[in-house]
Every structure is written in structure tokens, then in C-alpha cells.
Amino acid sequence: MKKDDKEIENILLNDEQYEKFVNERNEKEFLDILENSKSLKEKEITDFKKVPKDKLFTKDATYIVINKNSKTKTYINGVQAEGFLADKNLLREKLISGLSDSFISGNMYVKFFKLKV
């Protein structure tokens, strides 16, 4: 038997060493997975035409709201933007069909900004 084979055999026969070996290996794999997950970035879609229509009014969608009176700008999610539509089905259909990426609700101008995928 080779020297490496004998070392492996000794490790396998000794439960404590084997457990330590397995734990170190699992920890290394876990740290590798964590490192890889940090490098993954969320993808953002800013082109309104490329946004899946079923994602327009979700928490992952972001809209810009500009108040005409106070000239302030805020960001809201898709669920909140849907609330601005209230019972305006025609505007909703324009957004879903891709004809428009914005609408006016009272003194608020609401425009699609981005979608996190």
C-alpha cells in the first residue's frame, strides 16, 4: 500500500479524525457556496418593453412618482402603483399591453422605473 492509502485508512479507522476531516471539508464547501452567492447580483430590467407583464404590479417592480404640485419625486413598488390606478381599467390595460409606461393619477405622475429579477 502507498503511504497516502495508509493515511486514509488510519483516518477512516479513527472516528474522531474522520469526523474532523468531514467537518473541515463541509465547512470549505459551505464557504465556497457563500462566496459564490455574494458574487451573484440581482438582474434589473429597465426597458419597459422587456418586462414580463405579470410582474408589473409586484413588489419587485419600482415606479417613480412625481407630485405635480410640490415637485417632489418618490419611489414606490408595483403593488403601490396598482393602488394609484384604483378603478382605472383602461390605464391598467395600456400598461399591461405595453402601450404606455406611465400614467397620471390626480396630481401624481407615475412612471415605470425598473424591475428586479
C-alpha positions as CSV (number, residue, x, y, z in Angstrom):
1,M,0.0,0.0,0.0
2,K,1.0,3.5,-0.7
3,K,1.7,6.0,2.1
4,D,-1.4,8.1,1.1
5,D,-3.6,5.0,1.2
6,K,-2.3,4.1,4.7
7,E,-3.0,7.6,6.0
8,I,-6.6,7.5,4.6
9,E,-7.1,4.1,6.1
10,N,-5.9,5.4,9.5
11,I,-8.2,8.4,9.2
12,L,-11.2,6.1,8.4
13,L,-10.4,3.8,11.3
14,N,-10.2,6.7,13.7
15,D,-13.7,8.1,14.1
16,E,-12.5,11.4,15.6
17,Q,-10.1,12.2,12.7
18,Y,-12.7,11.2,10.2
19,E,-15.3,13.4,11.7
20,K,-12.8,16.3,11.8
21,F,-11.9,15.6,8.1
22,V,-15.6,15.6,7.1
23,N,-16.4,18.8,9.0
24,E,-13.4,20.6,7.5
25,R,-14.5,19.5,4.0
26,N,-18.1,20.6,4.6
27,E,-17.0,23.9,6.0
28,K,-14.8,24.6,3.0
29,E,-17.7,23.7,0.6
30,F,-20.1,25.9,2.6
31,L,-17.6,28.9,2.5
32,D,-17.2,28.4,-1.3
33,I,-21.0,28.5,-1.7
34,L,-21.2,31.6,0.3
35,E,-18.5,33.3,-1.7
36,N,-20.2,32.3,-5.0
37,S,-23.6,33.6,-3.8
38,K,-22.1,37.0,-2.9
39,S,-20.9,37.4,-6.5
40,L,-24.4,36.8,-7.9
41,K,-26.1,40.1,-8.4
42,E,-29.8,40.8,-8.9
43,K,-30.6,41.4,-12.5
44,E,-32.6,44.6,-13.2
45,I,-34.8,45.3,-16.3
46,T,-35.2,48.9,-17.1
47,D,-36.6,48.6,-20.6
48,F,-40.4,48.6,-20.1
49,K,-40.9,46.5,-23.3
50,K,-38.9,43.6,-21.8
51,V,-40.7,43.4,-18.5
52,P,-42.9,40.3,-18.1
53,K,-46.4,41.7,-17.8
54,D,-47.3,39.6,-14.9
55,K,-44.5,41.3,-12.9
56,L,-45.6,44.9,-13.5
57,F,-47.6,45.1,-10.2
58,T,-45.4,43.1,-7.8
59,K,-43.1,44.2,-5.0
60,D,-40.2,43.7,-7.3
61,A,-41.2,46.5,-9.7
62,T,-40.3,50.1,-8.9
63,Y,-42.1,53.2,-10.1
64,I,-41.2,56.9,-9.9
65,V,-44.0,59.1,-8.6
66,I,-43.7,62.9,-9.2
67,N,-46.0,65.2,-7.4
68,K,-47.0,68.0,-9.8
69,N,-47.8,70.5,-7.0
70,S,-44.8,70.1,-4.7
71,K,-42.4,68.9,-7.5
72,T,-41.1,66.0,-5.3
73,K,-40.1,62.6,-6.5
74,T,-40.5,59.4,-4.6
75,Y,-40.2,55.7,-5.4
76,I,-42.9,53.1,-4.9
77,N,-43.3,49.4,-5.7
78,G,-45.7,47.8,-8.2
79,V,-48.3,47.0,-5.6
80,Q,-48.5,50.6,-4.5
81,A,-48.6,51.7,-8.2
82,E,-51.5,49.4,-8.7
83,G,-53.3,51.3,-5.9
84,F,-52.8,54.6,-7.8
85,L,-54.7,53.0,-10.7
86,A,-57.7,52.2,-8.4
87,D,-60.6,51.5,-10.8
88,K,-59.0,52.9,-14.0
89,N,-59.1,49.7,-16.0
90,L,-58.2,51.4,-19.3
91,L,-54.9,52.7,-17.9
92,R,-54.2,49.2,-16.5
93,E,-54.7,47.7,-19.9
94,K,-52.4,50.2,-21.5
95,L,-49.7,49.3,-19.1
96,I,-50.1,45.6,-19.5
97,S,-50.3,45.8,-23.3
98,G,-47.1,47.9,-23.3
99,L,-48.6,50.9,-25.0
100,S,-47.6,53.2,-22.1
101,D,-45.1,53.0,-19.2
102,S,-46.7,55.8,-17.2
103,F,-50.0,57.3,-16.1
104,I,-51.4,60.2,-14.2
105,S,-53.4,59.8,-11.0
106,G,-54.8,63.1,-9.6
107,N,-51.8,65.4,-9.1
108,M,-49.3,62.4,-9.4
109,Y,-47.4,61.4,-12.4
110,V,-46.4,57.6,-12.1
111,K,-43.8,56.1,-14.4
112,F,-42.2,52.6,-14.5
113,F,-38.5,52.7,-13.4
114,K,-37.2,49.1,-13.1
115,L,-37.9,45.5,-12.2
116,K,-35.6,43.3,-10.1
117,V,-35.4,39.8,-11.3
